[in-house]
Amino acid sequence: MQRIYQHKNKQMKGFSFKYNLNKLVYFEQFEDMDSAILREKMLKKWNREWKNRLINELNPSWKDLYFDLVG
């Protein structure tokens, strides 16, 4: 949740900050940080079409899921 909050509030000076992206349209939960990092690295290697397909399968309207998570 901390990382999501940081991205949403532009505290991370990475890709999402550079391109003004602040909508959470996809996420996965992991038991441990190592698994999450491995998955993140794998997804970063995917091309845009593959990522879009993954999002469209689970969130076809590209709804911002952030507020569903924080309640």
Backbone bond lengths (Angstrom), bond angles and torsions (degrees), N, CA, C in turn:
res aa  C-N    CA-C-N  psi(-1)  N-CA   C-N-CA  omega(-1)  CA-C   N-CA-C  phi
1 M - - - 1.447 - - 1.530 111.54 -
2 Q 1.313 115.75 -33.23 1.468 119.36 -178.81 1.523 110.80 -61.77
3 R 1.323 116.23 -44.33 1.467 120.32 -178.64 1.533 110.96 -64.94
4 I 1.307 116.56 -39.97 1.465 120.53 178.25 1.528 109.85 -62.06
5 Y 1.321 116.24 -45.47 1.463 121.21 178.71 1.532 110.59 -59.82
6 Q 1.327 116.55 -42.98 1.465 120.94 -179.29 1.523 110.75 -61.75
7 H 1.322 117.31 -43.92 1.465 120.50 178.61 1.528 110.63 -65.39
8 K 1.306 116.58 -45.99 1.467 121.64 -177.05 1.528 111.23 -60.58
9 N 1.325 116.53 -33.52 1.460 121.62 -177.17 1.525 112.97 -103.47
10 K 1.333 115.50 18.13 1.470 123.23 173.89 1.530 113.28 55.14
11 Q 1.326 115.91 39.12 1.453 121.14 177.03 1.527 111.50 -90.55
12 M 1.324 117.45 -11.66 1.463 122.67 179.04 1.530 107.75 -104.69
13 K 1.302 117.26 125.72 1.470 121.52 -176.22 1.533 111.31 -91.49
14 G 1.314 117.19 44.94 1.454 121.63 -178.73 1.515 112.42 -106.34
15 F 1.331 115.18 -148.45 1.458 123.52 -176.19 1.528 111.92 -56.60
16 S 1.327 116.83 -48.21 1.472 119.72 -176.67 1.526 111.96 -65.36
17 F 1.316 117.25 -33.61 1.467 121.04 177.07 1.526 110.04 -69.88
18 K 1.324 115.75 -46.78 1.466 121.42 -176.90 1.529 112.01 -59.11
19 Y 1.334 116.76 -39.85 1.460 121.00 -175.96 1.534 113.12 -104.19
20 N 1.339 116.34 14.03 1.465 122.89 176.55 1.531 112.16 54.47
21 L 1.324 115.80 46.48 1.461 121.51 178.86 1.521 108.91 -98.73
22 N 1.311 117.12 121.86 1.460 119.26 -178.81 1.526 112.82 -137.58
23 K 1.316 116.91 18.47 1.455 121.76 -179.22 1.531 108.80 -107.79
24 L 1.320 116.98 123.90 1.461 122.13 178.23 1.523 108.47 -89.39
25 V 1.327 116.98 108.33 1.464 120.61 -177.53 1.524 112.50 -110.63
26 Y 1.330 116.83 -7.31 1.462 120.93 -179.82 1.522 108.96 -156.51
27 F 1.300 116.31 142.19 1.464 120.21 173.39 1.524 109.62 -156.57
28 E 1.302 115.24 159.71 1.457 123.06 173.63 1.517 107.43 -132.47
29 Q 1.316 116.37 150.46 1.457 121.06 177.22 1.524 109.15 -111.72
30 F 1.326 116.05 143.44 1.455 122.27 -177.99 1.516 110.47 -131.80
31 E 1.316 115.43 154.13 1.459 121.34 178.72 1.525 111.90 -73.80
32 D 1.339 116.02 -30.32 1.465 118.61 -176.79 1.529 110.47 -141.05
33 M 1.314 115.45 158.46 1.464 122.76 -175.67 1.528 111.75 -64.88
34 D 1.324 117.84 -37.95 1.468 120.41 -178.93 1.526 111.61 -59.84
35 S 1.317 117.05 -43.24 1.468 120.93 178.54 1.522 111.15 -64.46
36 A 1.316 116.54 -40.24 1.468 120.86 179.19 1.522 110.89 -64.19
37 I 1.315 116.84 -42.62 1.470 121.12 -179.84 1.517 110.67 -65.62
38 L 1.328 117.66 -41.76 1.470 120.80 177.62 1.528 110.96 -60.41
39 R 1.322 116.83 -44.21 1.466 120.70 179.96 1.528 110.88 -65.91
40 E 1.325 116.84 -41.57 1.463 120.57 178.71 1.525 110.63 -60.66
41 K 1.321 117.16 -43.58 1.466 120.71 178.79 1.516 111.05 -63.69
42 M 1.338 117.03 -38.67 1.453 120.54 178.88 1.530 110.39 -64.86
43 L 1.332 117.01 -46.40 1.468 120.36 -179.12 1.526 112.09 -64.46
44 K 1.312 116.98 -33.01 1.467 120.04 179.14 1.528 111.93 -65.19
45 K 1.319 117.06 -23.05 1.469 121.35 178.44 1.527 112.01 -82.86
46 W 1.313 117.48 -16.34 1.460 121.45 -179.34 1.523 110.53 -71.01
47 N 1.338 115.88 150.13 1.464 118.69 174.61 1.531 109.52 -80.22
48 R 1.303 115.73 167.67 1.470 121.70 -174.92 1.532 111.83 -59.40
49 E 1.319 118.00 -40.29 1.465 120.93 -178.70 1.529 111.26 -60.32
50 W 1.327 116.98 -43.62 1.469 120.58 179.31 1.524 110.65 -63.42
51 K 1.322 116.65 -42.19 1.469 120.72 179.51 1.528 110.46 -65.39
52 N 1.318 116.96 -43.14 1.467 120.66 178.35 1.526 111.07 -61.62
53 R 1.317 116.90 -40.77 1.462 121.09 179.35 1.533 110.52 -62.95
54 L 1.322 116.44 -42.47 1.464 121.21 178.28 1.530 110.69 -60.61
55 I 1.315 116.59 -45.76 1.470 120.91 179.04 1.525 110.31 -64.82
56 N 1.325 117.33 -46.06 1.469 121.40 -177.81 1.522 112.84 -61.15
57 E 1.331 116.93 -32.06 1.463 120.27 179.06 1.527 111.43 -67.18
58 L 1.323 117.11 -37.25 1.463 121.15 -173.71 1.526 114.08 -103.69
59 N 1.328 116.91 -21.93 1.467 121.12 -177.35 1.534 108.66 -146.54
60 P 1.335 117.40 68.86 1.470 120.64 -173.09 1.526 115.18 -60.00
61 S 1.317 118.18 -24.72 1.465 119.92 179.00 1.529 112.03 -90.93
62 W 1.311 117.36 -1.02 1.470 123.80 -178.94 1.530 110.43 54.82
63 K 1.321 115.66 40.63 1.465 122.27 177.01 1.530 109.49 -64.52
64 D 1.324 117.07 143.03 1.465 121.68 175.38 1.531 107.93 -71.98
65 L 1.316 116.95 114.75 1.461 122.72 -174.85 1.527 113.59 -88.48
66 Y 1.303 116.93 -4.11 1.464 121.30 -175.55 1.527 112.00 -56.29
67 F 1.307 117.13 -48.54 1.465 120.65 -175.21 1.527 112.14 -71.64
68 D 1.332 117.51 -24.72 1.463 120.31 173.00 1.529 110.24 -67.01
69 L 1.313 116.26 -34.40 1.468 120.67 -179.39 1.520 112.88 -74.28
70 V 1.322 116.08 -42.12 1.466 119.44 -175.37 1.529 112.35 -87.28
71 G 1.312 116.39 -8.59 1.442 121.39 171.28 1.448 118.25 84.25
